[in-house]
Amino acid sequence: MSISLVKGQKIDLTKGNDLKRGVIGLGWDINNYDGGDEFDLDASAFLVSTSGKAENDLDFIFYNNLKHPSGSVIHTGDNRTGEGEGDDEQIIIEFAKIPTQIDRIAITVTIHDAVNRKQNFGQVSNAFVRVFNEESNEELLRYDLTEDYSVETAMVVCELYRHGDEWKFNAIGSGFQGGLGALCRNYGLDA
């Protein structure tokens, strides 16, 4: 049975769930938009050490770097339109392969070329993140982003974080202006 979360809520992912490979599914719809450009939302993952920063560019998983060298985080590919039902993009997490120096994995979404296209998350609706067990296909949790993000072009949707030997999920929903560059700087990488 899936648990529905609200912003700021935390929940165990691996404790008691026997979750070895979790899939982070992200989805969204675009409101009526007549700007002439396609909306291209991109999911990414930042693998962050206890310093609060990604150690290098390989710890940034996105459409141009689909797999972490450890094999612990895999992006399944870029969906450039977001059309259709269900997940628009997915990131697979294999918990046993996460390097010991990684303390958190931030799951983010950005709007590609948002400034030039005059796009923001206020034009996005029905955005969600969910986690399901890849083996059983059972959805464990879902977090619907319901706030109005009228100027934000990037968002930290959630974080997975280490708690002892287990992993937990934190529903964040924090918006950023400045797109992907702002997120990279936030996690210690050059934009």
Z-matrix of the N, CA and C atoms (Angstrom, degrees):
N
C 1 1.444
C 2 1.529 1 109.38
N 3 1.299 2 116.36 1 130.04
C 4 1.466 3 122.25 2 -178.08
C 5 1.528 4 110.81 3 -77.90
N 6 1.323 5 115.89 4 143.24
C 7 1.457 6 122.25 5 177.15
C 8 1.524 7 107.91 6 -104.29
N 9 1.318 8 116.89 7 131.06
C 10 1.456 9 122.14 8 178.41
C 11 1.528 10 108.62 9 -93.91
N 12 1.337 11 116.24 10 124.84
C 13 1.461 12 121.69 11 -175.79
C 14 1.524 13 111.16 12 -105.31
N 15 1.328 14 114.79 13 159.73
C 16 1.456 15 122.31 14 172.44
C 17 1.523 16 107.72 15 -117.77
N 18 1.331 17 115.82 16 163.48
C 19 1.460 18 122.08 17 -178.32
C 20 1.530 19 110.49 18 -52.58
N 21 1.335 20 115.62 19 132.14
C 22 1.454 21 121.86 20 178.68
C 23 1.518 22 114.51 21 90.08
N 24 1.314 23 117.64 22 -11.56
C 25 1.465 24 120.71 23 -178.06
C 26 1.528 25 109.93 24 -78.11
N 27 1.331 26 115.04 25 144.33
C 28 1.459 27 122.17 26 179.31
C 29 1.517 28 108.93 27 -122.68
N 30 1.327 29 114.64 28 148.66
C 31 1.464 30 118.95 29 -178.36
C 32 1.526 31 109.19 30 -150.84
N 33 1.339 32 116.18 31 147.88
C 34 1.461 33 121.21 32 175.44
C 35 1.519 34 109.77 33 -66.90
N 36 1.336 35 115.10 34 137.40
C 37 1.464 36 119.96 35 175.09
C 38 1.520 37 111.73 36 -101.56
N 39 1.323 38 116.68 37 -49.53
C 40 1.456 39 119.83 38 -172.85
C 41 1.522 40 113.10 39 -96.06
N 42 1.319 41 118.73 40 -28.38
C 43 1.462 42 121.82 41 -177.49
C 44 1.530 43 109.85 42 -68.50
N 45 1.306 44 116.04 43 118.23
C 46 1.459 45 121.10 44 177.64
C 47 1.514 46 114.89 45 78.61
N 48 1.326 47 118.65 46 -3.55
C 49 1.464 48 121.03 47 -178.64
C 50 1.518 49 113.42 48 -104.93
N 51 1.322 50 117.99 49 -9.54
C 52 1.462 51 122.47 50 -176.05
C 53 1.533 52 110.37 51 50.54
N 54 1.330 53 116.22 52 38.99
C 55 1.456 54 122.22 53 -177.79
C 56 1.523 55 109.49 54 -86.37
N 57 1.321 56 115.95 55 112.87
C 58 1.457 57 121.34 56 178.57
C 59 1.525 58 111.42 57 -100.39
N 60 1.318 59 116.79 58 -45.07
C 61 1.471 60 123.18 59 176.08
C 62 1.523 61 107.74 60 -125.06
N 63 1.319 62 114.06 61 111.49
C 64 1.451 63 120.05 62 177.56
C 65 1.510 64 109.87 63 -103.69
N 66 1.312 65 116.37 64 146.59
C 67 1.455 66 121.06 65 176.37
C 68 1.516 67 107.67 66 -112.53
N 69 1.334 68 114.91 67 126.65
C 70 1.456 69 121.96 68 174.62
C 71 1.522 70 105.65 69 -94.37
N 72 1.321 71 116.61 70 111.97
C 73 1.457 72 121.09 71 177.96
C 74 1.513 73 109.61 72 -103.06
N 75 1.327 74 116.20 73 131.66
C 76 1.465 75 121.50 74 178.68
C 77 1.520 76 108.86 75 -121.44
N 78 1.330 77 115.34 76 137.93
C 79 1.453 78 119.17 77 179.86
C 80 1.505 79 111.35 78 -142.99
N 81 1.324 80 116.06 79 160.85
C 82 1.462 81 122.01 80 -178.39
C 83 1.512 82 109.22 81 -166.28
N 84 1.314 83 115.35 82 162.52
C 85 1.456 84 123.78 83 171.54
C 86 1.521 85 107.32 84 -126.27
N 87 1.304 86 115.77 85 159.26
C 88 1.457 87 121.74 86 177.72
C 89 1.525 88 108.05 87 -106.59
N 90 1.335 89 116.13 88 131.23
C 91 1.464 90 120.84 89 175.50
C 92 1.529 91 108.68 90 -66.70
N 93 1.319 92 116.67 91 171.56
C 94 1.457 93 119.66 92 174.60
C 95 1.521 94 108.89 93 -54.77
N 96 1.312 95 115.54 94 124.76
C 97 1.455 96 121.07 95 -174.15
C 98 1.517 97 107.51 96 -141.90
N 99 1.325 98 117.08 97 127.03
C 100 1.456 99 119.89 98 -177.87
C 101 1.522 100 112.26 99 -120.11
N 102 1.324 101 116.72 100 30.91
C 103 1.463 102 121.45 101 -178.82
C 104 1.515 103 113.84 102 -77.10
N 105 1.319 104 118.12 103 -9.88
C 106 1.455 105 121.26 104 177.12
C 107 1.518 106 115.01 105 89.65
N 108 1.328 107 118.56 106 -18.41
C 109 1.465 108 121.43 107 -179.74
C 110 1.524 109 109.65 108 -102.99
N 111 1.318 110 114.96 109 150.34
C 112 1.460 111 120.41 110 174.38
C 113 1.530 112 109.46 111 -68.63
N 114 1.305 113 115.81 112 151.72
C 115 1.463 114 122.33 113 171.03
C 116 1.519 115 107.11 114 -93.59
N 117 1.310 116 117.55 115 123.43
C 118 1.458 117 121.98 116 178.52
C 119 1.520 118 108.04 117 -124.51
N 120 1.326 119 116.52 118 100.41
C 121 1.452 120 121.34 119 176.72
C 122 1.518 121 109.10 120 -92.03
N 123 1.316 122 115.74 121 141.59
C 124 1.458 123 121.13 122 -176.00
C 125 1.518 124 110.96 123 -127.67
N 126 1.325 125 116.21 124 124.85
C 127 1.461 126 122.20 125 175.16
C 128 1.520 127 109.00 126 -86.27
N 129 1.317 128 115.97 127 144.87
C 130 1.464 129 122.03 128 178.71
C 131 1.523 130 109.08 129 -144.63
N 132 1.328 131 115.20 130 163.55
C 133 1.463 132 121.23 131 174.99
C 134 1.523 133 108.72 132 -133.31
N 135 1.326 134 116.01 133 133.65
C 136 1.457 135 122.45 134 174.35
C 137 1.521 136 107.36 135 -110.79
N 138 1.337 137 116.98 136 120.17
C 139 1.455 138 121.93 137 175.64
C 140 1.515 139 107.35 138 -89.64
N 141 1.326 140 116.60 139 117.52
C 142 1.455 141 122.99 140 -167.68
C 143 1.533 142 109.98 141 -116.95
N 144 1.338 143 115.38 142 135.72
C 145 1.467 144 120.33 143 178.30
C 146 1.528 145 109.71 144 -85.60
N 147 1.319 146 116.36 145 -176.87
C 148 1.462 147 121.00 146 179.62
C 149 1.531 148 112.17 147 -64.67
N 150 1.339 149 117.32 148 -16.18
C 151 1.469 150 121.20 149 176.35
C 152 1.532 151 111.59 150 -71.93
N 153 1.325 152 116.65 151 -11.54
C 154 1.461 153 121.04 152 -176.79
C 155 1.515 154 113.32 153 86.34
N 156 1.328 155 116.61 154 6.88
C 157 1.460 156 121.67 155 -176.92
C 158 1.525 157 110.64 156 -129.03
N 159 1.332 158 115.29 157 154.91
C 160 1.461 159 120.62 158 170.15
C 161 1.521 160 107.32 159 -74.84
N 162 1.309 161 117.79 160 137.23
C 163 1.467 162 121.28 161 -174.89
C 164 1.528 163 112.24 162 -73.60
N 165 1.341 164 117.77 163 -32.17
C 166 1.467 165 120.93 164 179.69
C 167 1.525 166 109.06 165 -161.03
N 168 1.326 167 115.95 166 176.71
C 169 1.467 168 121.20 167 -176.58
C 170 1.532 169 113.17 168 -62.06
N 171 1.326 170 118.31 169 -25.20
C 172 1.463 171 120.91 170 179.32
C 173 1.529 172 111.92 171 -68.85
N 174 1.346 173 116.77 172 -17.35
C 175 1.463 174 121.45 173 177.78
C 176 1.532 175 111.90 174 -85.86
N 177 1.315 176 117.01 175 10.07
C 178 1.466 177 123.92 176 177.76
C 179 1.523 178 106.98 177 -115.69
N 180 1.339 179 115.95 178 109.21
C 181 1.458 180 122.22 179 -176.44
C 182 1.529 181 107.80 180 -103.14
N 183 1.332 182 116.20 181 122.88
C 184 1.455 183 121.96 182 -178.25
C 185 1.528 184 108.79 183 -158.09
N 186 1.333 185 118.07 184 -170.95
C 187 1.462 186 121.63 185 -173.14
C 188 1.527 187 114.56 186 -61.14
N 189 1.333 188 119.49 187 -20.16
C 190 1.469 189 121.29 188 176.84
C 191 1.522 190 112.99 189 -102.57
N 192 1.315 191 118.20 190 -1.31
C 193 1.469 192 124.11 191 175.79
C 194 1.523 193 105.83 192 -146.08
N 195 1.325 194 116.37 193 83.48
C 196 1.461 195 121.66 194 -168.78
C 197 1.524 196 115.22 195 -77.69
N 198 1.341 197 118.32 196 -15.78
C 199 1.471 198 119.09 197 -174.04
C 200 1.518 199 110.62 198 -141.11
N 201 1.337 200 115.84 199 130.74
C 202 1.462 201 121.08 200 174.49
C 203 1.535 202 108.33 201 -68.87
N 204 1.337 203 118.27 202 144.92
C 205 1.471 204 120.41 203 179.90
C 206 1.532 205 113.94 204 -53.75
N 207 1.321 206 118.05 205 -29.29
C 208 1.470 207 121.48 206 179.35
C 209 1.528 208 112.14 207 -75.44
N 210 1.322 209 117.30 208 -15.69
C 211 1.463 210 121.18 209 -175.05
C 212 1.516 211 112.74 210 80.05
N 213 1.321 212 117.65 211 6.44
C 214 1.468 213 121.32 212 -175.70
C 215 1.521 214 113.65 213 -79.88
N 216 1.321 215 117.46 214 -26.46
C 217 1.462 216 121.40 215 -178.61
C 218 1.522 217 108.31 216 -131.45
N 219 1.342 218 115.65 217 124.21
C 220 1.462 219 121.59 218 -177.54
C 221 1.525 220 109.06 219 -131.14
N 222 1.310 221 115.83 220 123.99
C 223 1.478 222 122.94 221 174.59
C 224 1.523 223 105.81 222 -89.19
N 225 1.328 224 117.64 223 130.00
C 226 1.463 225 119.85 224 -175.05
C 227 1.518 226 113.85 225 -83.67
N 228 1.329 227 118.59 226 -3.56
C 229 1.461 228 120.46 227 174.64
C 230 1.510 229 112.95 228 127.80
N 231 1.323 230 114.91 229 160.65
C 232 1.458 231 123.76 230 -175.09
C 233 1.523 232 111.09 231 -84.59
N 234 1.322 233 116.11 232 128.10
C 235 1.461 234 122.50 233 171.34
C 236 1.521 235 105.70 234 -104.53
N 237 1.302 236 117.92 235 111.75
C 238 1.467 237 120.94 236 -171.97
C 239 1.515 238 114.45 237 -85.72
N 240 1.331 239 118.66 238 -6.74
C 241 1.470 240 119.17 239 -178.25
C 242 1.517 241 113.62 240 -118.76
N 243 1.329 242 118.16 241 -28.38
C 244 1.457 243 120.57 242 -177.26
C 245 1.513 244 113.28 243 72.04
N 246 1.316 245 117.30 244 10.63
C 247 1.462 246 120.16 245 -177.87
C 248 1.518 247 110.91 246 -74.16
N 249 1.321 248 114.95 247 153.34
C 250 1.450 249 121.17 248 176.51
C 251 1.516 250 112.35 249 95.74
N 252 1.309 251 114.67 250 172.46
C 253 1.464 252 122.26 251 -178.82
C 254 1.521 253 110.29 252 -87.22
N 255 1.322 254 115.74 253 162.64
C 256 1.455 255 121.75 254 173.97
C 257 1.515 256 113.45 255 81.26
N 258 1.327 257 115.05 256 -157.38
C 259 1.463 258 121.72 257 -177.22
C 260 1.525 259 110.21 258 -67.97
N 261 1.326 260 115.57 259 135.27
C 262 1.463 261 120.43 260 173.96
C 263 1.526 262 111.15 261 -90.49
N 264 1.327 263 117.49 262 -35.63
C 265 1.454 264 122.01 263 174.22
C 266 1.527 265 108.38 264 -142.35
N 267 1.344 266 114.91 265 153.63
C 268 1.460 267 119.76 266 -179.10
C 269 1.526 268 110.37 267 -134.54
N 270 1.323 269 114.36 268 148.21
C 271 1.457 270 122.51 269 174.68
C 272 1.526 271 106.79 270 -129.17
N 273 1.328 272 115.88 271 125.35
C 274 1.466 273 121.81 272 -178.99
C 275 1.523 274 108.66 273 -95.91
N 276 1.329 275 115.73 274 133.44
C 277 1.462 276 121.83 275 178.45
C 278 1.529 277 108.13 276 -117.52
N 279 1.329 278 116.66 277 121.94
C 280 1.460 279 121.49 278 173.76
C 281 1.522 280 106.91 279 -106.09
N 282 1.330 281 115.12 280 101.44
C 283 1.460 282 121.80 281 -167.75
C 284 1.528 283 113.94 282 -60.75
N 285 1.324 284 118.86 283 -38.66
C 286 1.469 285 120.87 284 -177.92
C 287 1.533 286 112.43 285 -67.27
N 288 1.330 287 117.76 286 -20.41
C 289 1.463 288 121.54 287 -178.37
C 290 1.529 289 113.60 288 -93.29
N 291 1.328 290 118.14 289 -5.38
C 292 1.461 291 119.76 290 -178.88
C 293 1.524 292 108.65 291 -66.90
N 294 1.340 293 117.79 292 123.87
C 295 1.466 294 120.22 293 -179.60
C 296 1.535 295 111.60 294 -57.14
N 297 1.318 296 116.09 295 146.96
C 298 1.460 297 120.98 296 -175.10
C 299 1.524 298 113.43 297 -63.00
N 300 1.335 299 117.87 298 -25.98
C 301 1.465 300 119.48 299 -179.74
C 302 1.530 301 112.62 300 -77.97
N 303 1.322 302 117.32 301 -9.19
C 304 1.470 303 120.63 302 178.95
C 305 1.520 304 108.84 303 -84.44
N 306 1.327 305 115.66 304 123.28
C 307 1.453 306 123.49 305 -176.69
C 308 1.536 307 112.25 306 -101.43
N 309 1.346 308 115.99 307 -32.54
C 310 1.466 309 121.90 308 -177.65
C 311 1.518 310 109.90 309 -144.05
N 312 1.315 311 115.40 310 154.19
C 313 1.458 312 122.14 311 170.52
C 314 1.519 313 106.29 312 -126.90
N 315 1.332 314 115.51 313 112.15
C 316 1.462 315 121.02 314 179.55
C 317 1.526 316 108.73 315 -90.41
N 318 1.315 317 116.23 316 126.86
C 319 1.466 318 122.22 317 177.18
C 320 1.527 319 107.23 318 -100.98
N 321 1.325 320 115.78 319 122.28
C 322 1.453 321 121.23 320 -173.80
C 323 1.531 322 110.58 321 -126.54
N 324 1.328 323 115.01 322 162.20
C 325 1.462 324 121.51 323 173.42
C 326 1.520 325 107.33 324 -136.81
N 327 1.328 326 115.94 325 135.86
C 328 1.465 327 121.78 326 177.01
C 329 1.525 328 108.94 327 -127.72
N 330 1.330 329 115.00 328 159.24
C 331 1.461 330 121.24 329 174.43
C 332 1.519 331 107.01 330 -100.95
N 333 1.317 332 116.64 331 118.58
C 334 1.460 333 121.54 332 -178.14
C 335 1.527 334 110.71 333 -63.69
N 336 1.329 335 115.86 334 128.30
C 337 1.469 336 123.31 335 176.38
C 338 1.533 337 112.25 336 55.04
N 339 1.329 338 115.71 337 37.92
C 340 1.468 339 121.73 338 -173.42
C 341 1.521 340 113.39 339 -61.17
N 342 1.313 341 117.93 340 -41.53
C 343 1.465 342 120.54 341 -176.24
C 344 1.525 343 110.42 342 -64.33
N 345 1.330 344 116.69 343 -49.93
C 346 1.465 345 120.33 344 -179.54
C 347 1.524 346 112.23 345 -63.83
N 348 1.322 347 116.55 346 -32.36
C 349 1.467 348 120.80 347 -178.54
C 350 1.529 349 112.56 348 -90.73
N 351 1.346 350 116.35 349 -1.47
C 352 1.465 351 121.96 350 -178.18
C 353 1.540 352 111.34 351 54.46
N 354 1.333 353 114.27 352 51.25
C 355 1.455 354 121.46 353 -179.33
C 356 1.522 355 109.46 354 -118.46
N 357 1.349 356 116.12 355 152.45
C 358 1.458 357 121.42 356 176.50
C 359 1.524 358 108.94 357 -154.88
N 360 1.322 359 115.85 358 173.45
C 361 1.466 360 119.81 359 -177.13
C 362 1.527 361 113.14 360 -71.82
N 363 1.333 362 118.16 361 -10.65
C 364 1.458 363 120.38 362 172.53
C 365 1.519 364 112.41 363 -66.91
N 366 1.329 365 116.68 364 -16.92
C 367 1.460 366 122.15 365 178.62
C 368 1.524 367 112.26 366 -96.02
N 369 1.321 368 115.83 367 6.73
C 370 1.460 369 122.40 368 -179.47
C 371 1.525 370 108.51 369 -110.00
N 372 1.320 371 116.97 370 140.07
C 373 1.464 372 120.59 371 177.92
C 374 1.526 373 109.50 372 -133.28
N 375 1.311 374 115.27 373 167.98
C 376 1.466 375 122.95 374 176.76
C 377 1.528 376 112.88 375 54.27
N 378 1.329 377 117.21 376 33.38
C 379 1.462 378 120.59 377 179.70
C 380 1.529 379 109.57 378 -76.62
N 381 1.324 380 115.28 379 139.92
C 382 1.462 381 120.27 380 -179.77
C 383 1.514 382 110.42 381 -151.71
N 384 1.326 383 114.66 382 160.53
C 385 1.448 384 122.59 383 167.20
C 386 1.522 385 105.85 384 -130.48
N 387 1.310 386 115.02 385 141.85
C 388 1.460 387 119.65 386 177.42
C 389 1.516 388 108.52 387 -139.69
N 390 1.319 389 115.79 388 157.18
C 391 1.460 390 121.37 389 176.39
C 392 1.516 391 106.73 390 -123.45
N 393 1.341 392 114.63 391 129.98
C 394 1.460 393 117.51 392 174.44
C 395 1.524 394 110.33 393 -134.32
N 396 1.322 395 114.86 394 155.45
C 397 1.451 396 123.56 395 179.80
C 398 1.525 397 107.76 396 -77.95
N 399 1.336 398 117.18 397 119.25
C 400 1.460 399 120.33 398 -177.24
C 401 1.528 400 111.86 399 -62.31
N 402 1.331 401 117.59 400 -36.18
C 403 1.460 402 121.01 401 -177.55
C 404 1.528 403 112.36 402 -67.81
N 405 1.328 404 117.17 403 -46.00
C 406 1.466 405 120.97 404 -174.90
C 407 1.526 406 112.95 405 -99.48
N 408 1.328 407 117.00 406 -12.07
C 409 1.472 408 123.70 407 -175.38
C 410 1.531 409 112.02 408 64.40
N 411 1.337 410 117.02 409 15.55
C 412 1.462 411 121.95 410 179.50
C 413 1.523 412 110.29 411 -80.37
N 414 1.330 413 116.50 412 126.06
C 415 1.457 414 120.79 413 175.90
C 416 1.525 415 108.51 414 -75.95
N 417 1.342 416 115.65 415 126.37
C 418 1.455 417 121.01 416 -178.24
C 419 1.521 418 111.91 417 -93.03
N 420 1.335 419 116.27 418 -39.12
C 421 1.460 420 119.48 419 -178.59
C 422 1.513 421 110.12 420 -155.31
N 423 1.330 422 113.33 421 162.02
C 424 1.463 423 121.39 422 178.58
C 425 1.527 424 108.16 423 -146.73
N 426 1.325 425 114.95 424 138.44
C 427 1.454 426 121.63 425 177.38
C 428 1.527 427 107.20 426 -128.97
N 429 1.334 428 116.15 427 112.51
C 430 1.454 429 122.42 428 177.67
C 431 1.519 430 108.85 429 -91.06
N 432 1.327 431 116.82 430 127.59
C 433 1.463 432 121.78 431 179.32
C 434 1.522 433 108.13 432 -88.72
N 435 1.304 434 116.11 433 110.13
C 436 1.461 435 120.42 434 -171.95
C 437 1.520 436 113.89 435 -109.77
N 438 1.323 437 117.94 436 -5.89
C 439 1.467 438 120.01 437 -178.65
C 440 1.522 439 110.77 438 -72.17
N 441 1.333 440 115.39 439 159.45
C 442 1.452 441 121.34 440 175.68
C 443 1.525 442 108.03 441 -92.87
N 444 1.311 443 116.44 442 110.45
C 445 1.460 444 122.31 443 179.65
C 446 1.524 445 107.79 444 -103.22
N 447 1.330 446 117.25 445 85.24
C 448 1.461 447 120.86 446 -169.12
C 449 1.517 448 114.98 447 -81.02
N 450 1.321 449 119.23 448 -20.50
C 451 1.465 450 120.12 449 -179.25
C 452 1.529 451 112.63 450 -123.11
N 453 1.303 452 118.22 451 -8.59
C 454 1.454 453 121.76 452 -174.33
C 455 1.527 454 111.38 453 -75.66
N 456 1.325 455 115.19 454 141.91
C 457 1.464 456 121.45 455 178.70
C 458 1.530 457 111.41 456 -120.08
N 459 1.321 458 116.42 457 0.44
C 460 1.458 459 122.83 458 177.37
C 461 1.523 460 108.08 459 -147.42
N 462 1.319 461 115.86 460 153.05
C 463 1.452 462 118.96 461 -177.28
C 464 1.523 463 111.12 462 -149.33
N 465 1.340 464 115.72 463 135.99
C 466 1.463 465 120.90 464 166.88
C 467 1.523 466 104.50 465 -89.20
N 468 1.309 467 116.26 466 109.86
C 469 1.462 468 121.52 467 -175.42
C 470 1.519 469 110.62 468 -78.74
N 471 1.340 470 115.75 469 -46.61
C 472 1.461 471 120.19 470 -177.76
C 473 1.517 472 109.16 471 -159.79
N 474 1.311 473 115.13 472 169.35
C 475 1.454 474 121.11 473 172.36
C 476 1.519 475 108.66 474 -133.10
N 477 1.312 476 115.03 475 141.88
C 478 1.451 477 122.09 476 167.71
C 479 1.522 478 104.26 477 -101.08
N 480 1.321 479 117.39 478 131.95
C 481 1.460 480 118.09 479 -178.09
C 482 1.522 481 111.08 480 -136.63
N 483 1.340 482 113.07 481 149.29
C 484 1.461 483 121.33 482 -177.72
C 485 1.526 484 109.00 483 -79.26
N 486 1.326 485 115.27 484 133.66
C 487 1.465 486 122.29 485 176.05
C 488 1.525 487 105.98 486 -134.14
N 489 1.337 488 115.59 487 95.19
C 490 1.468 489 119.28 488 -172.49
C 491 1.519 490 108.95 489 67.60
N 492 1.322 491 116.28 490 -124.75
C 493 1.467 492 121.37 491 178.62
C 494 1.526 493 112.08 492 -95.84
N 495 1.308 494 117.45 493 2.51
C 496 1.469 495 121.68 494 -176.15
C 497 1.530 496 110.63 495 -110.52
N 498 1.319 497 116.02 496 169.02
C 499 1.460 498 123.18 497 177.07
C 500 1.519 499 109.41 498 -121.12
N 501 1.320 500 115.36 499 139.37
C 502 1.463 501 122.51 500 179.03
C 503 1.523 502 109.92 501 -121.39
N 504 1.320 503 115.51 502 163.54
C 505 1.465 504 124.00 503 179.68
C 506 1.518 505 108.18 504 -114.83
N 507 1.343 506 116.81 505 133.33
C 508 1.454 507 122.89 506 177.63
C 509 1.527 508 108.28 507 -121.49
N 510 1.337 509 117.68 508 118.99
C 511 1.461 510 122.95 509 178.25
C 512 1.530 511 108.34 510 -79.02
N 513 1.325 512 118.02 511 110.57
C 514 1.465 513 121.58 512 -172.11
C 515 1.532 514 112.13 513 -100.91
N 516 1.322 515 118.99 514 -65.01
C 517 1.461 516 121.72 515 -179.49
C 518 1.516 517 114.05 516 62.05
N 519 1.332 518 117.22 517 45.75
C 520 1.465 519 122.07 518 -177.73
C 521 1.520 520 109.81 519 -106.42
N 522 1.337 521 116.55 520 121.82
C 523 1.451 522 121.35 521 -177.35
C 524 1.516 523 113.32 522 -89.80
N 525 1.333 524 115.74 523 154.22
C 526 1.458 525 124.50 524 178.44
C 527 1.516 526 109.16 525 -131.54
N 528 1.309 527 116.76 526 145.81
C 529 1.460 528 121.52 527 164.79
C 530 1.522 529 106.36 528 -93.38
N 531 1.306 530 117.48 529 151.90
C 532 1.463 531 120.52 530 177.26
C 533 1.508 532 114.34 531 102.17
N 534 1.321 533 117.67 532 3.79
C 535 1.458 534 121.52 533 172.96
C 536 1.510 535 115.03 534 60.38
N 537 1.334 536 113.63 535 -148.20
C 538 1.456 537 121.37 536 -175.32
C 539 1.526 538 111.68 537 -62.35
N 540 1.333 539 117.16 538 -36.45
C 541 1.461 540 120.45 539 179.45
C 542 1.516 541 111.82 540 -58.95
N 543 1.333 542 116.76 541 -42.57
C 544 1.467 543 121.06 542 179.56
C 545 1.522 544 110.75 543 -64.13
N 546 1.321 545 117.07 544 -40.65
C 547 1.467 546 120.02 545 178.44
C 548 1.523 547 111.23 546 -65.51
N 549 1.328 548 116.42 547 -44.57
C 550 1.470 549 119.52 548 179.10
C 551 1.522 550 110.84 549 -58.73
N 552 1.318 551 117.25 550 -46.39
C 553 1.470 552 120.32 551 178.86
C 554 1.528 553 110.72 552 -62.26
N 555 1.328 554 117.24 553 -39.20
C 556 1.468 555 121.58 554 178.78
C 557 1.531 556 110.84 555 -58.70
N 558 1.324 557 116.88 556 -35.53
C 559 1.465 558 120.93 557 -177.78
C 560 1.531 559 112.68 558 -100.61
N 561 1.342 560 117.39 559 16.51
C 562 1.451 561 121.69 560 170.29
C 563 1.514 562 115.81 561 84.34
N 564 1.322 563 118.28 562 15.36
C 565 1.469 564 121.21 563 179.08
C 566 1.521 565 109.70 564 -107.65
N 567 1.329 566 115.70 565 152.67
C 568 1.466 567 119.99 566 175.78
C 569 1.520 568 109.38 567 -72.28
N 570 1.315 569 115.94 568 136.19
C 571 1.466 570 119.83 569 -178.36
C 572 1.507 571 111.53 570 -79.18
